[in-house]
Amino acid sequence: MAGLLARWAALVLAAYTLALGLIFHAYWLAPAADARFERIIFFNHLSIIGGMLAIVAFGAGCLSLDALMRRKS
């Protein structure tokens, strides 16, 4: 991503990652032998979502295409 519509893209990707985590890494439904691995991957997905929500909250930064378009208008 070069920063063009970064907030919207990050929001869509966060929702998509949450859906994937809930569907494919439901550690609470996994057998005991697999639950530890699934829990690790699920919380890894949550940390990725946290990073994407930081982009949603703060934007892509001053060197992004969004910032360049804002400066020109």
PADOMAR-401303 format. One record per residue (C-alpha): x, y, z. Coordinates in pm, 1 decimal, always signed. Example, Ala and Ser with C-alpha at 12.3 -4.5 7.8 and 13.67 -1.06 7.14 Angstrom:
+----------+----------+----------+
|        u |        v |        w |
+----------+----------+----------+
|  +1230.0 |   -450.0 |   +780.0 |
|  +1367.0 |   -106.0 |   +714.0 |
+----------+----------+----------+
//
This chain:
+----------+----------+----------+
|        u |        v |        w |
+----------+----------+----------+
|     +0.0 |     +0.0 |     +0.0 |
|   +134.5 |   +338.2 |    -94.0 |
|   -105.4 |   +518.2 |   +133.4 |
|   -389.2 |   +568.9 |   -112.1 |
|   -715.8 |   +521.2 |    +78.1 |
|   -511.1 |   +357.7 |   +352.6 |
|   -768.4 |   +403.8 |   +626.6 |
|  -1045.7 |   +234.8 |   +429.3 |
|   -818.6 |    -44.3 |   +309.8 |
|   -693.2 |   -107.8 |   +664.0 |
|  -1049.4 |   -116.8 |   +796.7 |
|  -1158.0 |   -369.3 |   +533.0 |
|   -848.6 |   -583.7 |   +592.7 |
|   -902.0 |   -572.7 |   +970.3 |
|  -1260.1 |   -695.4 |   +930.3 |
|  -1145.5 |   -965.6 |   +688.0 |
|   -868.4 |  -1079.8 |   +922.0 |
|  -1110.7 |  -1092.1 |  +1214.4 |
|  -1352.5 |  -1305.6 |  +1014.1 |
|  -1073.0 |  -1541.5 |   +910.5 |
|   -949.1 |  -1570.1 |  +1266.8 |
|  -1293.3 |  -1650.9 |  +1401.3 |
|  -1368.6 |  -1903.5 |  +1128.2 |
|  -1038.9 |  -2084.8 |  +1078.2 |
|   -864.7 |  -2049.2 |  +1415.4 |
|  -1145.6 |  -2106.5 |  +1664.7 |
|   -923.6 |  -2254.1 |  +1935.3 |
|  -1218.1 |  -2283.8 |  +2174.0 |
|  -1365.3 |  -2549.9 |  +1942.8 |
|  -1038.9 |  -2731.5 |  +1867.7 |
|   -932.2 |  -3053.5 |  +2035.8 |
|   -691.2 |  -3010.2 |  +2326.9 |
|   -391.8 |  -3121.7 |  +2119.3 |
|   -450.5 |  -2851.0 |  +1857.6 |
|   -590.0 |  -2576.7 |  +2081.7 |
|   -250.6 |  -2431.6 |  +2179.3 |
|   -138.5 |  -2382.2 |  +1819.6 |
|   -476.4 |  -2242.3 |  +1713.3 |
|   -474.1 |  -2000.0 |  +2009.2 |
|   -128.8 |  -1872.2 |  +1912.7 |
|   -236.8 |  -1812.6 |  +1553.3 |
|   -565.6 |  -1652.3 |  +1664.3 |
|   -387.4 |  -1402.1 |  +1888.7 |
|   -138.0 |  -1339.0 |  +1610.2 |
|   -434.3 |  -1239.1 |  +1393.6 |
|   -555.6 |  -1009.6 |  +1672.5 |
|   -218.9 |   -835.0 |  +1684.6 |
|   -229.3 |   -782.6 |  +1307.4 |
|   -578.8 |   -634.9 |  +1346.6 |
|   -442.1 |   -398.1 |  +1611.6 |
|   -180.9 |   -271.3 |  +1367.8 |
|   -443.5 |   -217.0 |  +1101.9 |
|   -665.9 |    -28.6 |  +1345.7 |
|   -369.5 |   +198.5 |  +1424.7 |
|   -359.3 |   +286.5 |  +1053.5 |
|   -734.9 |   +351.4 |  +1065.7 |
|   -692.0 |   +581.2 |  +1366.8 |
|   -379.2 |   +773.8 |  +1264.4 |
|   -364.4 |   +743.0 |   +885.4 |
|    -77.1 |   +635.8 |   +664.8 |
|   +155.9 |   +922.3 |   +749.3 |
|   +299.7 |  +1231.3 |   +587.1 |
|   +470.3 |  +1045.9 |   +300.4 |
|   +156.2 |   +869.9 |   +176.5 |
|    -45.1 |   +942.1 |   -136.1 |
|   -339.2 |  +1048.9 |    +80.8 |
|   -125.6 |  +1319.8 |   +242.6 |
|     +5.6 |  +1430.2 |    -97.2 |
|   -347.5 |  +1462.8 |   -233.9 |
|   -455.1 |  +1657.5 |    +76.5 |
|   -166.2 |  +1902.8 |    +32.7 |
|   -251.9 |  +1967.1 |   -333.1 |
|   -617.0 |  +2046.3 |   -269.9 |
+----------+----------+----------+
//
